[in-house]
Amino acid sequence: MGDIFIRIIKLSTPGVTVLDADGNYNVYINEDLSEKERRKVADHELEHIKQDHFYSDKPVAECEREADTKSA
Ligand SMILES: [Zn+2]
């Protein structure tokens, strides 16, 4: 519970995080990205997890801004 799994897969977006029924975070990163871009996307997604955005009712735009500024 609360574990983080990062997987590189085919995706139509740079990255996405899915909270599963066990409370684990599944971070998916687009395999078409460069190593550097993958790292940036992973940092962004991990920041969402760190900030508890998955358990927050903050507006999405605000979460995106927080994840971008704090992972930059
Ligand atoms: Zn985001």
N, CA, C, O and the ligand as a Tripos MOL2 file, in Angstrom:
@<TRIPOS>MOLECULE
protein
  289   287    73     0     0
PROTEIN
NO_CHARGES

@<TRIPOS>ATOM
      1 N           0.8380   -1.2070    0.0000 N.3       1 MET1
      2 CA          0.0000    0.0000    0.0000 C.3       1 MET1
      3 C           0.8720    1.2570    0.0000 C.2       1 MET1
      4 O           1.8050    1.3890    0.7920 O.2       1 MET1
      5 N           0.5390    2.1770   -0.9150 N.am      2 GLY2
      6 CA          1.3330    3.3840   -1.0250 C.3       2 GLY2
      7 C           2.6390    3.1670   -1.7560 C.2       2 GLY2
      8 O           3.4970    4.0490   -1.7850 O.2       2 GLY2
      9 N           2.7930    1.9750   -2.3580 N.am      3 ASP3
     10 CA          4.0050    1.7300   -3.1390 C.3       3 ASP3
     11 C           3.9060    2.4330   -4.4850 C.2       3 ASP3
     12 O           2.8170    2.7360   -4.9710 O.2       3 ASP3
     13 N           5.0720    2.6830   -5.0730 N.am      4 ILE4
     14 CA          5.1180    3.3640   -6.3630 C.3       4 ILE4
     15 C           5.7710    2.4530   -7.3900 C.2       4 ILE4
     16 O           6.8980    1.9940   -7.2010 O.2       4 ILE4
     17 N           5.0600    2.1980   -8.4710 N.am      5 PHE5
     18 CA          5.6010    1.3730   -9.5540 C.3       5 PHE5
     19 C           5.7240    2.2470  -10.8000 C.2       5 PHE5
     20 O           4.7590    2.8900  -11.2120 O.2       5 PHE5
     21 N           6.8980    2.2660  -11.3880 N.am      6 ILE6
     22 CA          7.0970    3.0670  -12.5950 C.3       6 ILE6
     23 C           7.3090    2.1220  -13.7740 C.2       6 ILE6
     24 O           8.1750    1.2480  -13.7370 O.2       6 ILE6
     25 N           6.5050    2.3100  -14.8190 N.am      7 ARG7
     26 CA          6.6310    1.4640  -15.9950 C.3       7 ARG7
     27 C           6.7350    2.3290  -17.2510 C.2       7 ARG7
     28 O           6.0500    3.3430  -17.3860 O.2       7 ARG7
     29 N           7.6010    1.9080  -18.1570 N.am      8 ILE8
     30 CA          7.7500    2.5890  -19.4440 C.3       8 ILE8
     31 C           6.9080    1.8150  -20.4610 C.2       8 ILE8
     32 O           7.1820    0.6450  -20.7270 O.2       8 ILE8
     33 N           5.8960    2.4550  -21.0240 N.am      9 ILE9
     34 CA          5.0060    1.7680  -21.9610 C.3       9 ILE9
     35 C           4.6270    2.6840  -23.1220 C.2       9 ILE9
     36 O           4.9970    3.8580  -23.1530 O.2       9 ILE9
     37 N           3.8840    2.1250  -24.0750 N.am     10 LYS10
     38 CA          3.3180    2.9410  -25.1520 C.3      10 LYS10
     39 C           2.1580    3.7470  -24.5940 C.2      10 LYS10
     40 O           1.2560    3.2010  -23.9590 O.2      10 LYS10
     41 N           2.1890    5.0460  -24.8350 N.am     11 LEU11
     42 CA          1.1670    5.9350  -24.2890 C.3      11 LEU11
     43 C           0.8730    7.0300  -25.3020 C.2      11 LEU11
     44 O           1.6900    7.3180  -26.1770 O.2      11 LEU11
     45 N          -0.3100    7.6390  -25.1710 N.am     12 SER12
     46 CA         -0.6270    8.7650  -26.0480 C.3      12 SER12
     47 C          -0.3400   10.0970  -25.3640 C.2      12 SER12
     48 O          -0.4790   11.1550  -25.9770 O.2      12 SER12
     49 N           0.0620   10.0450  -24.0880 N.am     13 THR13
     50 CA          0.4720   11.2470  -23.3590 C.3      13 THR13
     51 C           1.8790   11.0110  -22.8060 C.2      13 THR13
     52 O           2.3470    9.8730  -22.7880 O.2      13 THR13
     53 N           2.5640   12.0780  -22.3500 N.am     14 PRO14
     54 CA          3.9190   11.8800  -21.8050 C.3      14 PRO14
     55 C           3.9340   10.9400  -20.6090 C.2      14 PRO14
     56 O           4.8080   10.0800  -20.4960 O.2      14 PRO14
     57 N           2.9600   11.1070  -19.7140 N.am     15 GLY15
     58 CA          2.9580   10.2520  -18.5330 C.3      15 GLY15
     59 C           1.6490   10.3660  -17.7870 C.2      15 GLY15
     60 O           0.9130   11.3420  -17.9330 O.2      15 GLY15
     61 N           1.3680    9.3520  -16.9820 N.am     16 VAL16
     62 CA          0.1380    9.3730  -16.1940 C.3      16 VAL16
     63 C           0.3500    8.5100  -14.9540 C.2      16 VAL16
     64 O           1.1180    7.5480  -14.9810 O.2      16 VAL16
     65 N          -0.3290    8.8570  -13.8790 N.am     17 THR17
     66 CA         -0.2650    8.0570  -12.6600 C.3      17 THR17
     67 C          -1.6630    7.5740  -12.3070 C.2      17 THR17
     68 O          -2.6190    8.3490  -12.2950 O.2      17 THR17
     69 N          -1.7670    6.2930  -12.0220 N.am     18 VAL18
     70 CA         -3.0490    5.6950  -11.6720 C.3      18 VAL18
     71 C          -2.9490    5.1310  -10.2590 C.2      18 VAL18
     72 O          -2.0750    4.3210   -9.9510 O.2      18 VAL18
     73 N          -3.8640    5.5810   -9.4150 N.am     19 LEU19
     74 CA         -3.9540    5.0570   -8.0570 C.3      19 LEU19
     75 C          -4.8310    3.8190   -8.1140 C.2      19 LEU19
     76 O          -5.9900    3.9060   -8.5220 O.2      19 LEU19
     77 N          -4.3000    2.6620   -7.7120 N.am     20 ASP20
     78 CA         -5.1080    1.4390   -7.8280 C.3      20 ASP20
     79 C          -5.8560    1.1330   -6.5280 C.2      20 ASP20
     80 O          -5.7070    1.8420   -5.5330 O.2      20 ASP20
     81 N          -6.6490    0.0800   -6.5520 N.am     21 ALA21
     82 CA         -7.5390   -0.2470   -5.4270 C.3      21 ALA21
     83 C          -6.7700   -0.5750   -4.1500 C.2      21 ALA21
     84 O          -7.3190   -0.4710   -3.0530 O.2      21 ALA21
     85 N          -5.4900   -0.9750   -4.2850 N.am     22 ASP22
     86 CA         -4.6680   -1.2810   -3.1070 C.3      22 ASP22
     87 C          -4.0000   -0.0330   -2.5370 C.2      22 ASP22
     88 O          -3.2990   -0.1010   -1.5270 O.2      22 ASP22
     89 N          -4.2240    1.1150   -3.1950 N.am     23 GLY23
     90 CA         -3.5990    2.3480   -2.7250 C.3      23 GLY23
     91 C          -2.1820    2.5010   -3.2340 C.2      23 GLY23
     92 O          -1.4230    3.3280   -2.7280 O.2      23 GLY23
     93 N          -1.8160    1.7060   -4.2370 N.am     24 ASN24
     94 CA         -0.4910    1.8390   -4.8420 C.3      24 ASN24
     95 C          -0.5560    2.7660   -6.0520 C.2      24 ASN24
     96 O          -1.5800    2.8730   -6.7260 O.2      24 ASN24
     97 N           0.5680    3.4300   -6.3040 N.am     25 TYR25
     98 CA          0.6430    4.3610   -7.4270 C.3      25 TYR25
     99 C           1.3360    3.6820   -8.5980 C.2      25 TYR25
    100 O           2.4540    3.1820   -8.4730 O.2      25 TYR25
    101 N           0.6610    3.6730   -9.7260 N.am     26 ASN26
    102 CA          1.2450    3.1140  -10.9400 C.3      26 ASN26
    103 C           1.5540    4.2600  -11.8940 C.2      26 ASN26
    104 O           0.6580    4.8700  -12.4780 O.2      26 ASN26
    105 N           2.8550    4.5360  -12.0360 N.am     27 VAL27
    106 CA          3.2860    5.6370  -12.8920 C.3      27 VAL27
    107 C           3.6670    5.0580  -14.2520 C.2      27 VAL27
    108 O           4.5270    4.1820  -14.3430 O.2      27 VAL27
    109 N           3.0240    5.5520  -15.3010 N.am     28 TYR28
    110 CA          3.3180    5.0990  -16.6540 C.3      28 TYR28
    111 C           3.9800    6.2290  -17.4210 C.2      28 TYR28
    112 O           3.4890    7.3570  -17.4410 O.2      28 TYR28
    113 N           5.1050    5.9080  -18.0540 N.am     29 ILE29
    114 CA          5.8830    6.8980  -18.8000 C.3      29 ILE29
    115 C           5.9160    6.4760  -20.2690 C.2      29 ILE29
    116 O           6.0900    5.3000  -20.5890 O.2      29 ILE29
    117 N           5.7480    7.4520  -21.1460 N.am     30 ASN30
    118 CA          5.7470    7.1840  -22.5960 C.3      30 ASN30
    119 C           7.1210    6.7010  -23.0650 C.2      30 ASN30
    120 O           8.1290    7.3780  -22.8620 O.2      30 ASN30
    121 N           7.1480    5.5310  -23.6900 N.am     31 GLU31
    122 CA          8.4220    4.9300  -24.1150 C.3      31 GLU31
    123 C           9.0830    5.6900  -25.2690 C.2      31 GLU31
    124 O          10.2710    5.5070  -25.5330 O.2      31 GLU31
    125 N           8.3150    6.5420  -25.9560 N.am     32 ASP32
    126 CA          8.8830    7.2860  -27.0820 C.3      32 ASP32
    127 C           9.7200    8.4810  -26.6420 C.2      32 ASP32
    128 O          10.4040    9.0960  -27.4610 O.2      32 ASP32
    129 N           9.6710    8.8120  -25.3590 N.am     33 LEU33
    130 CA         10.4340    9.9550  -24.8650 C.3      33 LEU33
    131 C          11.8990    9.5850  -24.6920 C.2      33 LEU33
    132 O          12.2470    8.4170  -24.5180 O.2      33 LEU33
    133 N          12.7610   10.6170  -24.7450 N.am     34 SER34
    134 CA         14.1810   10.4050  -24.4800 C.3      34 SER34
    135 C          14.3590   10.1200  -22.9870 C.2      34 SER34
    136 O          13.4550   10.3440  -22.1830 O.2      34 SER34
    137 N          15.5350    9.6250  -22.6440 N.am     35 GLU35
    138 CA         15.8500    9.3140  -21.2480 C.3      35 GLU35
    139 C          15.6470   10.5620  -20.3640 C.2      35 GLU35
    140 O          15.1060   10.4750  -19.2620 O.2      35 GLU35
    141 N          16.0850   11.7030  -20.8670 N.am     36 LYS36
    142 CA         15.9910   12.9550  -20.1190 C.3      36 LYS36
    143 C          14.5220   13.3610  -19.9020 C.2      36 LYS36
    144 O          14.1240   13.7780  -18.8150 O.2      36 LYS36
    145 N          13.7360   13.2210  -20.9800 N.am     37 GLU37
    146 CA         12.3190   13.5810  -20.8910 C.3      37 GLU37
    147 C          11.5760   12.6320  -19.9520 C.2      37 GLU37
    148 O          10.7070   13.0490  -19.1860 O.2      37 GLU37
    149 N          11.9320   11.3560  -20.0260 N.am     38 ARG38
    150 CA         11.2890   10.3680  -19.1410 C.3      38 ARG38
    151 C          11.5100   10.7380  -17.6850 C.2      38 ARG38
    152 O          10.6030   10.6420  -16.8590 O.2      38 ARG38
    153 N          12.7350   11.1630  -17.3850 N.am     39 ARG39
    154 CA         13.0760   11.5260  -16.0170 C.3      39 ARG39
    155 C          12.2500   12.7280  -15.5620 C.2      39 ARG39
    156 O          11.7780   12.7910  -14.4270 O.2      39 ARG39
    157 N          12.0930   13.6760  -16.4800 N.am     40 LYS40
    158 CA         11.3370   14.8950  -16.1620 C.3      40 LYS40
    159 C           9.8650   14.5410  -15.8930 C.2      40 LYS40
    160 O           9.2540   15.0370  -14.9470 O.2      40 LYS40
    161 N           9.3200   13.6780  -16.7430 N.am     41 VAL41
    162 CA          7.9240   13.2700  -16.5790 C.3      41 VAL41
    163 C           7.7620   12.4930  -15.2740 C.2      41 VAL41
    164 O           6.7840   12.6820  -14.5510 O.2      41 VAL41
    165 N           8.7290   11.6130  -14.9730 N.am     42 ALA42
    166 CA          8.6650   10.8330  -13.7390 C.3      42 ALA42
    167 C           8.7100   11.7670  -12.5260 C.2      42 ALA42
    168 O           7.9520   11.5820  -11.5740 O.2      42 ALA42
    169 N           9.5860   12.7610  -12.5570 N.am     43 ASP43
    170 CA          9.6800   13.7200  -11.4570 C.3      43 ASP43
    171 C           8.3540   14.4460  -11.2510 C.2      43 ASP43
    172 O           7.9110   14.6570  -10.1230 O.2      43 ASP43
    173 N           7.7320   14.8230  -12.3700 N.am     44 HIS44
    174 CA          6.4410   15.5120  -12.3150 C.3      44 HIS44
    175 C           5.3840   14.6200  -11.6500 C.2      44 HIS44
    176 O           4.6510   15.0560  -10.7620 O.2      44 HIS44
    177 N           5.3250   13.3700  -12.1000 N.am     45 GLU45
    178 CA          4.3300   12.4420  -11.5440 C.3      45 GLU45
    179 C           4.6020   12.1610  -10.0640 C.2      45 GLU45
    180 O           3.6730   12.0920   -9.2590 O.2      45 GLU45
    181 N           5.8790   12.0000   -9.7110 N.am     46 LEU46
    182 CA          6.2280   11.7260   -8.3130 C.3      46 LEU46
    183 C           5.8730   12.9190   -7.4210 C.2      46 LEU46
    184 O           5.5310   12.7530   -6.2500 O.2      46 LEU46
    185 N           5.9600   14.1040   -7.9840 N.am     47 GLU47
    186 CA          5.5990   15.3050   -7.2240 C.3      47 GLU47
    187 C           4.0970   15.2980   -6.9120 C.2      47 GLU47
    188 O           3.6870   15.6840   -5.8170 O.2      47 GLU47
    189 N           3.2850   14.8590   -7.8720 N.am     48 HIS48
    190 CA          1.8440   14.7150   -7.6100 C.3      48 HIS48
    191 C           1.6320   13.7840   -6.4130 C.2      48 HIS48
    192 O           0.8110   14.0660   -5.5400 O.2      48 HIS48
    193 N           2.3670   12.6890   -6.3790 N.am     49 ILE49
    194 CA          2.2170   11.7110   -5.2910 C.3      49 ILE49
    195 C           2.6580   12.3320   -3.9710 C.2      49 ILE49
    196 O           1.9690   12.2190   -2.9560 O.2      49 ILE49
    197 N           3.8260   12.9940   -4.0000 N.am     50 LYS50
    198 CA          4.3710   13.6210   -2.7970 C.3      50 LYS50
    199 C           3.4120   14.6690   -2.2330 C.2      50 LYS50
    200 O           3.2800   14.8160   -1.0180 O.2      50 LYS50
    201 N           2.7510   15.3900   -3.1300 N.am     51 GLN51
    202 CA          1.8450   16.4720   -2.7050 C.3      51 GLN51
    203 C           0.4550   15.9480   -2.3460 C.2      51 GLN51
    204 O          -0.4430   16.7260   -2.0240 O.2      51 GLN51
    205 N           0.2840   14.6120   -2.4040 N.am     52 ASP52
    206 CA         -1.0190   14.0130   -2.0730 C.3      52 ASP52
    207 C          -2.1500   14.4820   -2.9830 C.2      52 ASP52
    208 O          -3.2990   14.5700   -2.5490 O.2      52 ASP52
    209 N          -1.8360   14.7790   -4.2250 N.am     53 HIS53
    210 CA         -2.8580   15.2780   -5.1380 C.3      53 HIS53
    211 C          -3.9490   14.2510   -5.4080 C.2      53 HIS53
    212 O          -5.0650   14.6050   -5.7890 O.2      53 HIS53
    213 N          -3.6190   12.9670   -5.2080 N.am     54 PHE54
    214 CA         -4.6150   11.9270   -5.4830 C.3      54 PHE54
    215 C          -5.6640   11.8320   -4.3880 C.2      54 PHE54
    216 O          -6.7050   11.1950   -4.5490 O.2      54 PHE54
    217 N          -5.3630   12.4830   -3.2690 N.am     55 TYR55
    218 CA         -6.3240   12.4860   -2.1630 C.3      55 TYR55
    219 C          -6.8100   13.9020   -1.8780 C.2      55 TYR55
    220 O          -7.3170   14.1920   -0.7940 O.2      55 TYR55
    221 N          -6.6480   14.7800   -2.8680 N.am     56 SER56
    222 CA         -6.9850   16.1770   -2.6730 C.3      56 SER56
    223 C          -8.1090   16.5790   -3.6240 C.2      56 SER56
    224 O          -8.2410   16.0070   -4.7060 O.2      56 SER56
    225 N          -8.9170   17.5560   -3.2270 N.am     57 ASP57
    226 CA         -9.9610   18.0070   -4.1510 C.3      57 ASP57
    227 C          -9.5920   19.3600   -4.7630 C.2      57 ASP57
    228 O         -10.4450   20.0980   -5.2560 O.2      57 ASP57
    229 N          -8.2800   19.6590   -4.7120 N.am     58 LYS58
    230 CA         -7.7730   20.8630   -5.3820 C.3      58 LYS58
    231 C          -8.0660   20.7910   -6.8740 C.2      58 LYS58
    232 O          -8.0960   19.7000   -7.4440 O.2      58 LYS58
    233 N          -8.2820   21.9440   -7.5170 N.am     59 PRO59
    234 CA         -8.4920   21.9160   -8.9690 C.3      59 PRO59
    235 C          -7.2810   21.3260   -9.6930 C.2      59 PRO59
    236 O          -6.1370   21.5380   -9.2910 O.2      59 PRO59
    237 N          -7.5540   20.5850  -10.7650 N.am     60 VAL60
    238 CA         -6.4900   19.9060  -11.5160 C.3      60 VAL60
    239 C          -5.4160   20.8930  -11.9660 C.2      60 VAL60
    240 O          -4.2220   20.6060  -11.8780 O.2      60 VAL60
    241 N          -5.8550   22.0700  -12.4530 N.am     61 ALA61
    242 CA         -4.8920   23.0510  -12.9650 C.3      61 ALA61
    243 C          -3.9010   23.4520  -11.8750 C.2      61 ALA61
    244 O          -2.7140   23.6390  -12.1420 O.2      61 ALA61
    245 N          -4.3920   23.5790  -10.6610 N.am     62 GLU62
    246 CA         -3.5180   23.9560   -9.5500 C.3      62 GLU62
    247 C          -2.5370   22.8290   -9.2390 C.2      62 GLU62
    248 O          -1.3640   23.0860   -8.9660 O.2      62 GLU62
    249 N          -3.0050   21.5920   -9.2770 N.am     63 CYS63
    250 CA         -2.1170   20.4450   -9.0440 C.3      63 CYS63
    251 C          -1.0310   20.3900  -10.1060 C.2      63 CYS63
    252 O           0.1360   20.1420   -9.8020 O.2      63 CYS63
    253 N          -1.4240   20.6220  -11.3560 N.am     64 GLU64
    254 CA         -0.4380   20.5820  -12.4470 C.3      64 GLU64
    255 C           0.6240   21.6540  -12.2310 C.2      64 GLU64
    256 O           1.8150   21.4110  -12.4270 O.2      64 GLU64
    257 N           0.1810   22.8400  -11.8270 N.am     65 ARG65
    258 CA          1.1260   23.9340  -11.5960 C.3      65 ARG65
    259 C           2.0790   23.5610  -10.4690 C.2      65 ARG65
    260 O           3.2870   23.7710  -10.5870 O.2      65 ARG65
    261 N           1.5600   23.0180   -9.3900 N.am     66 GLU66
    262 CA          2.4000   22.6310   -8.2490 C.3      66 GLU66
    263 C           3.4050   21.5690   -8.6460 C.2      66 GLU66
    264 O           4.5800   21.6530   -8.2900 O.2      66 GLU66
    265 N           2.9440   20.5680   -9.3860 N.am     67 ALA67
    266 CA          3.8340   19.4760   -9.7790 C.3      67 ALA67
    267 C           4.9340   19.9920  -10.6950 C.2      67 ALA67
    268 O           6.0720   19.5250  -10.6310 O.2      67 ALA67
    269 N           4.5950   20.9610  -11.5520 N.am     68 ASP68
    270 CA          5.5930   21.5090  -12.4710 C.3      68 ASP68
    271 C           6.6100   22.3730  -11.7360 C.2      68 ASP68
    272 O           7.8130   22.2380  -11.9590 O.2      68 ASP68
    273 N           6.1370   23.2560  -10.8630 N.am     69 THR69
    274 CA          7.0750   24.1660  -10.2080 C.3      69 THR69
    275 C           7.9500   23.4200   -9.2200 C.2      69 THR69
    276 O           9.1420   23.7120   -9.1230 O.2      69 THR69
    277 N           7.3950   22.4610   -8.4780 N.am     70 LYS70
    278 CA          8.1870   21.7990   -7.4420 C.3      70 LYS70
    279 C           9.1060   20.7180   -7.9860 C.2      70 LYS70
    280 O          10.0640   20.3390   -7.3120 O.2      70 LYS70
    281 N           8.8420   20.2090   -9.1930 N.am     71 SER71
    282 CA          9.7310   19.1840   -9.7450 C.3      71 SER71
    283 C          10.7590   19.8180  -10.6690 C.2      71 SER71
    284 O          11.6660   19.1360  -11.1450 O.2      71 SER71
    285 N          10.6280   21.1210  -10.9310 N.am     72 ALA72
    286 CA         11.5270   21.7800  -11.8980 C.3      72 ALA72
    287 C          12.9160   21.9970  -11.3010 C.2      72 ALA72
    288 O          13.7980   22.5360  -11.9690 O.2      72 ALA72
    289 ZN          0.5090   16.3360  -13.8620 Zn       73 ZN73
@<TRIPOS>BOND
     1     1     2 1
     2     2     3 1
     3     3     4 2
     4     3     5 am
     5     5     6 1
     6     6     7 1
     7     7     8 2
     8     7     9 am
     9     9    10 1
    10    10    11 1
    11    11    12 2
    12    11    13 am
    13    13    14 1
    14    14    15 1
    15    15    16 2
    16    15    17 am
    17    17    18 1
    18    18    19 1
    19    19    20 2
    20    19    21 am
    21    21    22 1
    22    22    23 1
    23    23    24 2
    24    23    25 am
    25    25    26 1
    26    26    27 1
    27    27    28 2
    28    27    29 am
    29    29    30 1
    30    30    31 1
    31    31    32 2
    32    31    33 am
    33    33    34 1
    34    34    35 1
    35    35    36 2
    36    35    37 am
    37    37    38 1
    38    38    39 1
    39    39    40 2
    40    39    41 am
    41    41    42 1
    42    42    43 1
    43    43    44 2
    44    43    45 am
    45    45    46 1
    46    46    47 1
    47    47    48 2
    48    47    49 am
    49    49    50 1
    50    50    51 1
    51    51    52 2
    52    51    53 am
    53    53    54 1
    54    54    55 1
    55    55    56 2
    56    55    57 am
    57    57    58 1
    58    58    59 1
    59    59    60 2
    60    59    61 am
    61    61    62 1
    62    62    63 1
    63    63    64 2
    64    63    65 am
    65    65    66 1
    66    66    67 1
    67    67    68 2
    68    67    69 am
    69    69    70 1
    70    70    71 1
    71    71    72 2
    72    71    73 am
    73    73    74 1
    74    74    75 1
    75    75    76 2
    76    75    77 am
    77    77    78 1
    78    78    79 1
    79    79    80 2
    80    79    81 am
    81    81    82 1
    82    82    83 1
    83    83    84 2
    84    83    85 am
    85    85    86 1
    86    86    87 1
    87    87    88 2
    88    87    89 am
    89    89    90 1
    90    90    91 1
    91    91    92 2
    92    91    93 am
    93    93    94 1
    94    94    95 1
    95    95    96 2
    96    95    97 am
    97    97    98 1
    98    98    99 1
    99    99   100 2
   100    99   101 am
   101   101   102 1
   102   102   103 1
   103   103   104 2
   104   103   105 am
   105   105   106 1
   106   106   107 1
   107   107   108 2
   108   107   109 am
   109   109   110 1
   110   110   111 1
   111   111   112 2
   112   111   113 am
   113   113   114 1
   114   114   115 1
   115   115   116 2
   116   115   117 am
   117   117   118 1
   118   118   119 1
   119   119   120 2
   120   119   121 am
   121   121   122 1
   122   122   123 1
   123   123   124 2
   124   123   125 am
   125   125   126 1
   126   126   127 1
   127   127   128 2
   128   127   129 am
   129   129   130 1
   130   130   131 1
   131   131   132 2
   132   131   133 am
   133   133   134 1
   134   134   135 1
   135   135   136 2
   136   135   137 am
   137   137   138 1
   138   138   139 1
   139   139   140 2
   140   139   141 am
   141   141   142 1
   142   142   143 1
   143   143   144 2
   144   143   145 am
   145   145   146 1
   146   146   147 1
   147   147   148 2
   148   147   149 am
   149   149   150 1
   150   150   151 1
   151   151   152 2
   152   151   153 am
   153   153   154 1
   154   154   155 1
   155   155   156 2
   156   155   157 am
   157   157   158 1
   158   158   159 1
   159   159   160 2
   160   159   161 am
   161   161   162 1
   162   162   163 1
   163   163   164 2
   164   163   165 am
   165   165   166 1
   166   166   167 1
   167   167   168 2
   168   167   169 am
   169   169   170 1
   170   170   171 1
   171   171   172 2
   172   171   173 am
   173   173   174 1
   174   174   175 1
   175   175   176 2
   176   175   177 am
   177   177   178 1
   178   178   179 1
   179   179   180 2
   180   179   181 am
   181   181   182 1
   182   182   183 1
   183   183   184 2
   184   183   185 am
   185   185   186 1
   186   186   187 1
   187   187   188 2
   188   187   189 am
   189   189   190 1
   190   190   191 1
   191   191   192 2
   192   191   193 am
   193   193   194 1
   194   194   195 1
   195   195   196 2
   196   195   197 am
   197   197   198 1
   198   198   199 1
   199   199   200 2
   200   199   201 am
   201   201   202 1
   202   202   203 1
   203   203   204 2
   204   203   205 am
   205   205   206 1
   206   206   207 1
   207   207   208 2
   208   207   209 am
   209   209   210 1
   210   210   211 1
   211   211   212 2
   212   211   213 am
   213   213   214 1
   214   214   215 1
   215   215   216 2
   216   215   217 am
   217   217   218 1
   218   218   219 1
   219   219   220 2
   220   219   221 am
   221   221   222 1
   222   222   223 1
   223   223   224 2
   224   223   225 am
   225   225   226 1
   226   226   227 1
   227   227   228 2
   228   227   229 am
   229   229   230 1
   230   230   231 1
   231   231   232 2
   232   231   233 am
   233   233   234 1
   234   234   235 1
   235   235   236 2
   236   235   237 am
   237   237   238 1
   238   238   239 1
   239   239   240 2
   240   239   241 am
   241   241   242 1
   242   242   243 1
   243   243   244 2
   244   243   245 am
   245   245   246 1
   246   246   247 1
   247   247   248 2
   248   247   249 am
   249   249   250 1
   250   250   251 1
   251   251   252 2
   252   251   253 am
   253   253   254 1
   254   254   255 1
   255   255   256 2
   256   255   257 am
   257   257   258 1
   258   258   259 1
   259   259   260 2
   260   259   261 am
   261   261   262 1
   262   262   263 1
   263   263   264 2
   264   263   265 am
   265   265   266 1
   266   266   267 1
   267   267   268 2
   268   267   269 am
   269   269   270 1
   270   270   271 1
   271   271   272 2
   272   271   273 am
   273   273   274 1
   274   274   275 1
   275   275   276 2
   276   275   277 am
   277   277   278 1
   278   278   279 1
   279   279   280 2
   280   279   281 am
   281   281   282 1
   282   282   283 1
   283   283   284 2
   284   283   285 am
   285   285   286 1
   286   286   287 1
   287   287   288 2
@<TRIPOS>SUBSTRUCTURE
     1 MET1         2 RESIDUE 1 A MET
     2 GLY2         6 RESIDUE 1 A GLY
     3 ASP3        10 RESIDUE 1 A ASP
     4 ILE4        14 RESIDUE 1 A ILE
     5 PHE5        18 RESIDUE 1 A PHE
     6 ILE6        22 RESIDUE 1 A ILE
     7 ARG7        26 RESIDUE 1 A ARG
     8 ILE8        30 RESIDUE 1 A ILE
     9 ILE9        34 RESIDUE 1 A ILE
    10 LYS10       38 RESIDUE 1 A LYS
    11 LEU11       42 RESIDUE 1 A LEU
    12 SER12       46 RESIDUE 1 A SER
    13 THR13       50 RESIDUE 1 A THR
    14 PRO14       54 RESIDUE 1 A PRO
    15 GLY15       58 RESIDUE 1 A GLY
    16 VAL16       62 RESIDUE 1 A VAL
    17 THR17       66 RESIDUE 1 A THR
    18 VAL18       70 RESIDUE 1 A VAL
    19 LEU19       74 RESIDUE 1 A LEU
    20 ASP20       78 RESIDUE 1 A ASP
    21 ALA21       82 RESIDUE 1 A ALA
    22 ASP22       86 RESIDUE 1 A ASP
    23 GLY23       90 RESIDUE 1 A GLY
    24 ASN24       94 RESIDUE 1 A ASN
    25 TYR25       98 RESIDUE 1 A TYR
    26 ASN26      102 RESIDUE 1 A ASN
    27 VAL27      106 RESIDUE 1 A VAL
    28 TYR28      110 RESIDUE 1 A TYR
    29 ILE29      114 RESIDUE 1 A ILE
    30 ASN30      118 RESIDUE 1 A ASN
    31 GLU31      122 RESIDUE 1 A GLU
    32 ASP32      126 RESIDUE 1 A ASP
    33 LEU33      130 RESIDUE 1 A LEU
    34 SER34      134 RESIDUE 1 A SER
    35 GLU35      138 RESIDUE 1 A GLU
    36 LYS36      142 RESIDUE 1 A LYS
    37 GLU37      146 RESIDUE 1 A GLU
    38 ARG38      150 RESIDUE 1 A ARG
    39 ARG39      154 RESIDUE 1 A ARG
    40 LYS40      158 RESIDUE 1 A LYS
    41 VAL41      162 RESIDUE 1 A VAL
    42 ALA42      166 RESIDUE 1 A ALA
    43 ASP43      170 RESIDUE 1 A ASP
    44 HIS44      174 RESIDUE 1 A HIS
    45 GLU45      178 RESIDUE 1 A GLU
    46 LEU46      182 RESIDUE 1 A LEU
    47 GLU47      186 RESIDUE 1 A GLU
    48 HIS48      190 RESIDUE 1 A HIS
    49 ILE49      194 RESIDUE 1 A ILE
    50 LYS50      198 RESIDUE 1 A LYS
    51 GLN51      202 RESIDUE 1 A GLN
    52 ASP52      206 RESIDUE 1 A ASP
    53 HIS53      210 RESIDUE 1 A HIS
    54 PHE54      214 RESIDUE 1 A PHE
    55 TYR55      218 RESIDUE 1 A TYR
    56 SER56      222 RESIDUE 1 A SER
    57 ASP57      226 RESIDUE 1 A ASP
    58 LYS58      230 RESIDUE 1 A LYS
    59 PRO59      234 RESIDUE 1 A PRO
    60 VAL60      238 RESIDUE 1 A VAL
    61 ALA61      242 RESIDUE 1 A ALA
    62 GLU62      246 RESIDUE 1 A GLU
    63 CYS63      250 RESIDUE 1 A CYS
    64 GLU64      254 RESIDUE 1 A GLU
    65 ARG65      258 RESIDUE 1 A ARG
    66 GLU66      262 RESIDUE 1 A GLU
    67 ALA67      266 RESIDUE 1 A ALA
    68 ASP68      270 RESIDUE 1 A ASP
    69 THR69      274 RESIDUE 1 A THR
    70 LYS70      278 RESIDUE 1 A LYS
    71 SER71      282 RESIDUE 1 A SER
    72 ALA72      286 RESIDUE 1 A ALA
    73 ZN73       289 GROUP 0 **** ****
